[in-house]
Amino acid sequence: MTKLGASGKYPQGKYGSTDEGELTLAVSIDRYNNLRIDFGKPVAWLSMTREQAMEFGALILRRAKGGD
């Protein structure tokens, strides 16, 4: 299993002193049939490219519809 949370890597550069690097997260359906997004740690903010945002949105929709 992949470790969730901040990786310490900065693929698009560091945005400032509060930037902890790229974030590994999981999107799943929990036992109550709710969509769950697990960041692996407390998260104050996140940033992504437009392409990453579209991929993230598509992932959320796939999980919500019951797909992988």
C-alpha positions in Angstrom: 0.0 0.0 0.0 1.2 3.5 -0.8 1.9 5.8 2.1 -0.6 8.7 2.2 0.3 12.3 3.0 3.1 14.7 2.0 5.9 13.2 0.0 8.4 16.0 0.5 8.8 16.2 -3.3 8.1 19.5 -5.2 7.4 18.6 -8.8 6.1 22.1 -9.6 8.4 24.0 -7.2 7.9 25.0 -3.6 5.0 27.6 -3.1 6.3 28.9 0.3 7.2 27.9 3.8 3.9 26.0 4.4 4.3 23.9 1.3 5.0 20.3 2.3 5.3 18.9 -1.2 3.1 16.7 -3.3 0.3 14.9 -1.5 -0.6 11.2 -1.9 -4.3 10.7 -1.2 -6.9 8.0 -1.6 -10.5 8.3 -2.9 -12.8 5.5 -1.9 -16.3 4.5 -0.8 -16.5 3.9 2.9 -18.6 1.3 4.8 -21.5 3.9 5.0 -21.4 4.2 1.2 -20.0 7.7 1.4 -17.2 9.0 -0.8 -14.1 9.4 1.4 -11.1 11.4 0.5 -8.1 10.5 2.8 -5.2 12.9 2.7 -3.2 10.9 5.2 -2.7 14.0 7.4 -4.3 17.4 8.2 -4.3 19.6 5.1 -4.7 23.4 5.3 -4.5 23.9 1.5 -3.7 22.2 -1.8 -2.8 23.4 -5.3 -2.9 21.5 -8.6 -2.6 22.3 -12.3 -5.8 22.5 -14.3 -5.1 19.1 -15.8 -4.6 17.6 -12.3 -7.8 19.2 -11.2 -9.7 17.6 -14.1 -8.1 14.2 -13.3 -9.0 14.6 -9.6 -12.6 15.5 -10.5 -12.9 12.5 -12.9 -11.5 10.2 -10.2 -14.1 11.5 -7.7 -16.9 10.9 -10.3 -15.7 7.4 -11.1 -15.6 6.4 -7.4 -19.0 8.0 -6.8 -20.5 6.0 -9.7 -18.9 2.8 -8.3 -16.1 2.4 -10.8 -12.3 2.0 -10.4 
